[in-house]
Amino acid sequence: RAGRQRQPEWVRQERYQPSYNKGPQSSGPVLLSRRHLHQDADSSERVLMDMRWGLVPSWFKQDNPSKLQFNTSNCRSDTMLSKSSYKGALLKGKRCVVLADGFYEWQQQSGGKQPYFIYFPQTKDTTDKEMEGDEEWKGWRLLTMAGIFDCWEPPGGGETLYTYTIITVDASKDVSFIHHRQVRAGKGVAGMPAILDGDEAIRKWLDFAEVPTQEAVKLIQPTENIVFHPVSTFVNNIRNNTPECVAAIELGAKKEVKATPGNKVMLGWLKGSQEGSPQKKENDLPKWTSQFIQNPSPKKTSADVLQQWLGKQGQPAAKKHKA
């Protein structure tokens, strides 16, 4: 609040595994108010925490969260204050921001589904250069999606499980041709993620002590400030986890990478292979999948990229920086 920039604490950083193709039940970093973990903390302070995608309500009484009989990966904005899975957590201020480079949507076509990668517009001077002092962050602008989290404690004791859901809204005008709300057998209804565009929206969503629920939910609206490009159906298999997932293609030649200036910027970020083993379990393909960019240089990890960005973006007072 005094205008000082402080790097958010990263809780369970060692669990973070970057991915180009995340599915439900995988883990990823989210931002939340520090007061959720430390009651005496300022509610405007933020921490970055690794959580599992797919909310398990705190009231769930089974001994295994996988026994939850309904899908909680996405939460519709028009029912989040009425469904018991989300209402309790939301009214308690358990709001979070899910970070990703972008998300995927699939357009239904006669020959199958065509995937698209959707993300924030990037500046022409996007770079992977290290930040120094008060230098403005010029790296890839991460997508900031509104979420709800909850904490589940095993009935028999054990480590608390932190999980989250992504709030979804109707598709914005620019991407409505790709995907509007559709009923998918066995998966309920899904829309595009609710995106928080800018520091002020992020601040209000996270600061549950200063911004009450009824005021915060007004932030949940479709945004037009996004761009997209078609990608290969390679991403349709959740086990595929390489830069090819996000590379732009020509729809007439799906294996050919489109050499546009914007794509060159993205591919510059995607040099090097993805480390880590592929997911062992084949998941049903979700309506959208978030992914985190891999490091462009072996000298700097994906965790460093997020940490740098958060060091500049972590405090509401840093007004000069966008999302």
C-alpha positions as CSV (number, residue, x, y, z in Angstrom):
1,R,0.0,0.0,0.0
2,A,2.9,2.3,0.5
3,G,4.0,1.8,-3.1
4,R,6.9,-0.5,-2.4
5,Q,7.4,-3.4,-4.7
6,R,7.9,-6.7,-3.0
7,Q,8.4,-10.0,-4.7
8,P,5.5,-12.4,-3.7
9,E,6.5,-15.5,-1.7
10,W,6.2,-18.6,-3.8
11,V,4.7,-21.4,-1.7
12,R,5.7,-24.9,-2.8
13,Q,7.7,-23.6,-5.7
14,E,9.5,-26.9,-6.0
15,R,6.3,-28.6,-7.3
16,Y,5.9,-26.3,-10.3
17,Q,6.2,-28.1,-13.6
18,P,5.9,-25.9,-16.8
19,S,3.7,-27.4,-19.5
20,Y,2.5,-26.5,-23.0
21,N,-0.6,-28.7,-22.6
22,K,-2.2,-28.7,-19.1
23,G,-5.3,-30.7,-18.3
24,P,-7.6,-31.1,-15.3
25,Q,-5.9,-32.6,-12.2
26,S,-2.6,-31.1,-13.1
27,S,-1.0,-28.5,-10.9
28,G,0.0,-24.9,-11.6
29,P,0.8,-21.6,-9.9
30,V,-2.0,-19.2,-8.9
31,L,-1.9,-15.8,-7.2
32,L,-3.9,-15.3,-3.9
33,S,-4.0,-12.9,-1.0
34,R,-1.3,-13.7,1.6
35,R,-3.9,-13.4,4.3
36,H,-5.4,-16.7,3.3
37,L,-2.2,-18.3,4.7
38,H,-1.3,-15.8,7.4
39,Q,-4.2,-14.1,9.2
40,D,-2.1,-11.2,10.3
41,A,-0.9,-10.3,6.8
42,D,-2.1,-7.4,4.7
43,S,-4.9,-8.6,2.4
44,S,-3.3,-6.7,-0.5
45,E,-0.1,-8.8,-0.3
46,R,0.1,-11.7,-2.7
47,V,1.6,-15.1,-2.7
48,L,2.1,-17.5,-5.6
49,M,1.0,-21.0,-4.7
50,D,1.0,-24.3,-6.6
51,M,-2.6,-25.8,-6.7
52,R,-4.3,-28.6,-8.4
53,W,-6.8,-27.8,-11.2
54,G,-10.3,-29.0,-10.3
55,L,-11.8,-27.7,-7.1
56,V,-12.5,-30.1,-4.2
57,P,-15.0,-28.4,-1.8
58,S,-13.9,-28.2,1.8
59,W,-17.1,-30.0,2.9
60,F,-16.3,-33.1,0.8
61,K,-16.3,-36.0,3.2
62,Q,-14.9,-38.9,1.2
63,D,-11.4,-40.1,1.9
64,N,-10.2,-39.7,-1.7
65,P,-10.9,-36.4,-3.7
66,S,-10.9,-38.5,-6.9
67,K,-14.3,-39.8,-5.7
68,L,-15.9,-36.4,-6.4
69,Q,-18.7,-37.3,-8.8
70,F,-18.9,-34.0,-10.7
71,N,-16.5,-31.9,-12.8
72,T,-15.2,-28.8,-11.1
73,S,-12.5,-27.7,-13.5
74,N,-14.6,-24.8,-14.8
75,C,-17.2,-22.8,-12.9
76,R,-19.9,-20.9,-14.8
77,S,-20.1,-17.3,-13.7
78,D,-23.9,-17.3,-13.7
79,T,-24.1,-20.1,-11.2
80,M,-21.1,-19.6,-9.0
81,L,-23.1,-18.0,-6.3
82,S,-25.7,-20.7,-6.3
83,K,-23.9,-24.0,-6.6
84,S,-22.7,-25.4,-3.3
85,S,-19.4,-26.5,-4.8
86,Y,-18.3,-22.8,-5.2
87,K,-20.7,-20.6,-3.2
88,G,-19.1,-21.3,0.2
89,A,-15.6,-20.7,-0.9
90,L,-16.5,-17.6,-2.9
91,L,-18.4,-16.0,0.0
92,K,-15.4,-16.6,2.2
93,G,-13.2,-14.6,-0.2
94,K,-11.3,-17.5,-1.6
95,R,-10.5,-15.8,-4.9
96,C,-7.4,-16.4,-7.0
97,V,-5.8,-15.6,-10.3
98,V,-4.6,-18.4,-12.5
99,L,-1.6,-17.6,-14.6
100,A,-1.0,-19.0,-18.1
101,D,0.5,-17.9,-21.4
102,G,-2.9,-18.6,-23.0
103,F,-5.6,-21.2,-23.4
104,Y,-7.0,-23.4,-26.1
105,E,-10.4,-23.4,-27.6
106,W,-11.8,-25.9,-30.2
107,Q,-14.0,-25.0,-33.1
108,Q,-16.4,-27.7,-34.2
109,Q,-16.1,-28.4,-37.9
110,S,-17.4,-31.1,-40.2
111,G,-14.1,-32.9,-40.2
112,G,-13.5,-32.6,-36.5
113,K,-12.4,-29.9,-34.0
114,Q,-9.9,-27.2,-35.0
115,P,-7.9,-25.9,-32.0
116,Y,-6.9,-22.3,-31.4
117,F,-4.5,-20.7,-29.0
118,I,-5.8,-17.5,-27.3
119,Y,-3.7,-15.0,-25.4
120,F,-3.1,-11.4,-24.6
121,P,-1.8,-9.1,-27.3
122,Q,2.0,-8.9,-27.0
123,T,4.1,-5.8,-27.5
124,K,6.6,-5.6,-30.3
125,D,9.5,-5.2,-27.9
126,T,8.7,-8.5,-26.0
127,T,12.0,-9.8,-24.9
128,D,13.5,-12.5,-22.6
129,K,16.1,-10.1,-21.2
130,E,16.7,-10.0,-17.5
131,M,15.1,-7.1,-15.6
132,E,17.4,-4.7,-13.7
133,G,16.3,-2.5,-10.8
134,D,13.0,-0.7,-11.6
135,E,13.1,-1.6,-15.3
136,E,9.7,-2.3,-16.8
137,W,8.9,-5.9,-17.5
138,K,9.0,-6.5,-21.2
139,G,8.5,-10.3,-21.3
140,W,5.6,-12.3,-22.4
141,R,2.4,-10.9,-20.9
142,L,0.8,-13.7,-19.0
143,L,-2.9,-14.3,-19.1
144,T,-4.6,-13.6,-15.8
145,M,-7.8,-15.7,-15.3
146,A,-10.2,-15.4,-12.4
147,G,-10.6,-18.4,-10.2
148,I,-12.0,-19.7,-7.0
149,F,-9.9,-22.0,-4.7
150,D,-10.7,-24.2,-1.7
151,C,-8.8,-26.2,0.9
152,W,-9.7,-29.9,1.5
153,E,-8.5,-31.8,4.6
154,P,-8.5,-35.6,4.4
155,P,-10.9,-37.0,7.0
156,G,-8.2,-39.3,8.3
157,G,-5.6,-36.5,8.6
158,G,-2.8,-35.6,6.2
159,E,-1.7,-32.7,4.0
160,T,-4.3,-30.1,3.1
161,L,-5.1,-30.2,-0.6
162,Y,-5.4,-26.8,-2.3
163,T,-7.5,-26.9,-5.5
164,Y,-9.0,-24.3,-7.9
165,T,-11.6,-23.8,-10.6
166,I,-11.6,-21.4,-13.5
167,I,-14.6,-19.1,-13.8
168,T,-16.0,-19.1,-17.3
169,V,-18.1,-16.5,-19.2
170,D,-19.8,-16.4,-22.6
171,A,-17.3,-16.1,-25.4
172,S,-16.4,-12.6,-26.4
173,K,-17.4,-11.2,-29.8
174,D,-14.0,-11.8,-31.4
175,V,-13.8,-15.5,-30.5
176,S,-17.5,-16.4,-30.5
177,F,-17.1,-18.0,-33.9
178,I,-14.7,-20.5,-32.3
179,H,-16.8,-21.5,-29.3
180,H,-19.9,-20.3,-27.6
181,R,-21.3,-22.1,-24.5
182,Q,-22.0,-25.7,-25.6
183,V,-23.2,-28.8,-23.7
184,R,-20.6,-31.5,-23.9
185,A,-21.8,-35.0,-22.9
186,G,-20.6,-35.9,-19.5
187,K,-18.7,-32.6,-19.1
188,G,-21.5,-30.0,-18.4
189,V,-21.4,-26.6,-20.0
190,A,-18.2,-24.6,-20.5
191,G,-17.3,-21.1,-21.8
192,M,-14.1,-19.1,-22.2
193,P,-12.2,-18.2,-19.1
194,A,-13.0,-14.9,-17.3
195,I,-9.9,-12.8,-17.9
196,L,-8.9,-10.0,-15.5
197,D,-7.3,-7.3,-17.7
198,G,-5.0,-5.0,-15.8
199,D,-3.5,-4.4,-12.3
200,E,-6.7,-2.8,-10.9
201,A,-8.9,-5.7,-11.8
202,I,-6.4,-8.2,-10.3
203,R,-6.1,-6.1,-7.1
204,K,-9.8,-6.0,-6.6
205,W,-10.3,-9.7,-7.3
206,L,-7.6,-10.8,-4.9
207,D,-8.1,-8.3,-2.0
208,F,-11.1,-10.0,-0.4
209,A,-10.8,-7.9,2.8
210,E,-11.3,-4.6,1.0
211,V,-13.5,-5.7,-1.9
212,P,-16.6,-7.7,-0.9
213,T,-17.9,-10.6,-3.0
214,Q,-20.8,-8.7,-4.6
215,E,-18.5,-6.0,-5.8
216,A,-15.8,-8.4,-7.0
217,V,-18.1,-10.5,-9.1
218,K,-18.8,-7.4,-11.2
219,L,-15.3,-7.9,-12.6
220,I,-16.3,-11.2,-14.2
221,Q,-17.0,-10.1,-17.8
222,P,-15.9,-11.2,-21.3
223,T,-12.9,-9.3,-22.6
224,E,-12.2,-8.2,-26.2
225,N,-8.5,-7.7,-25.4
226,I,-7.3,-11.0,-26.7
227,V,-5.8,-12.4,-29.9
228,F,-5.6,-15.9,-31.3
229,H,-4.2,-18.2,-34.0
230,P,-5.0,-21.7,-35.2
231,V,-2.7,-24.5,-33.9
232,S,-2.1,-28.1,-34.9
233,T,-4.4,-30.9,-33.7
234,F,-1.3,-32.2,-32.1
235,V,-2.5,-30.4,-29.0
236,N,-5.6,-32.6,-28.9
237,N,-3.6,-35.3,-27.2
238,I,-3.0,-34.2,-23.6
239,R,0.2,-36.3,-23.7
240,N,1.8,-34.0,-26.3
241,N,3.7,-31.4,-24.4
242,T,6.1,-29.5,-26.7
243,P,6.3,-26.1,-28.4
244,E,4.5,-27.5,-31.4
245,C,1.3,-27.2,-29.3
246,V,1.2,-23.4,-29.5
247,A,2.9,-22.8,-32.8
248,A,0.7,-21.0,-35.4
249,I,-0.3,-22.9,-38.5
250,E,-1.9,-22.2,-41.9
251,L,-5.3,-23.8,-41.9
252,G,-4.7,-25.0,-45.4
253,A,-1.5,-26.7,-44.5
254,K,-1.8,-27.7,-40.8
255,K,1.8,-28.8,-40.3
256,E,3.3,-25.7,-41.7
257,V,4.2,-22.9,-39.2
258,K,2.9,-19.5,-40.1
259,A,5.9,-17.1,-40.2
260,T,4.3,-13.9,-38.9
261,P,6.1,-11.3,-36.7
262,G,3.9,-12.3,-33.8
263,N,4.6,-15.9,-34.3
264,K,8.4,-15.3,-34.5
265,V,8.1,-13.6,-31.1
266,M,6.3,-16.6,-29.6
267,L,8.7,-19.1,-31.2
268,G,11.6,-17.2,-29.9
269,W,10.3,-17.8,-26.4
270,L,9.7,-21.5,-27.1
271,K,13.3,-22.5,-28.0
272,G,14.5,-25.6,-26.3
273,S,12.7,-28.8,-25.4
274,Q,10.2,-29.3,-22.6
275,E,11.8,-31.2,-19.7
276,G,9.9,-33.7,-17.6
277,S,8.0,-36.8,-18.3
278,P,4.6,-36.7,-20.1
279,Q,1.5,-37.2,-18.1
280,K,0.9,-40.8,-17.3
281,K,-2.8,-40.7,-17.4
282,E,-4.8,-39.8,-20.5
283,N,-7.4,-37.2,-19.5
284,D,-10.6,-36.4,-21.3
285,L,-9.8,-33.3,-23.3
286,P,-11.2,-30.3,-21.5
287,K,-12.9,-27.4,-23.3
288,W,-9.7,-25.3,-22.7
289,T,-6.3,-26.1,-21.5
290,S,-3.8,-23.7,-19.9
291,Q,-0.1,-23.9,-20.5
292,F,3.0,-22.2,-19.2
293,I,5.8,-21.1,-21.4
294,Q,9.1,-23.0,-21.3
295,N,12.4,-21.1,-20.7
296,P,14.0,-19.6,-23.8
297,S,17.5,-20.1,-22.4
298,P,19.0,-22.8,-20.2
299,K,20.3,-20.1,-18.0
300,K,16.8,-19.1,-16.9
301,T,14.0,-21.4,-15.9
302,S,10.3,-21.0,-16.4
303,A,10.0,-20.4,-12.7
304,D,12.4,-17.5,-13.1
305,V,10.2,-16.0,-15.9
306,L,7.1,-16.1,-13.6
307,Q,9.1,-14.9,-10.6
308,Q,10.5,-11.9,-12.6
309,W,7.0,-11.0,-13.9
310,L,5.5,-11.3,-10.4
311,G,8.3,-9.2,-8.9
312,K,7.1,-6.3,-11.0
313,Q,3.4,-7.2,-11.0
314,G,3.1,-8.5,-7.4
315,Q,2.0,-5.3,-5.8
316,P,-1.1,-3.1,-6.6
317,A,1.1,0.1,-6.3
318,A,3.1,-0.8,-9.3
319,K,0.7,1.1,-11.6
320,K,3.1,1.4,-14.6
321,H,3.0,-2.3,-15.3
322,K,0.2,-4.1,-17.1
323,A,-1.3,-7.3,-15.8
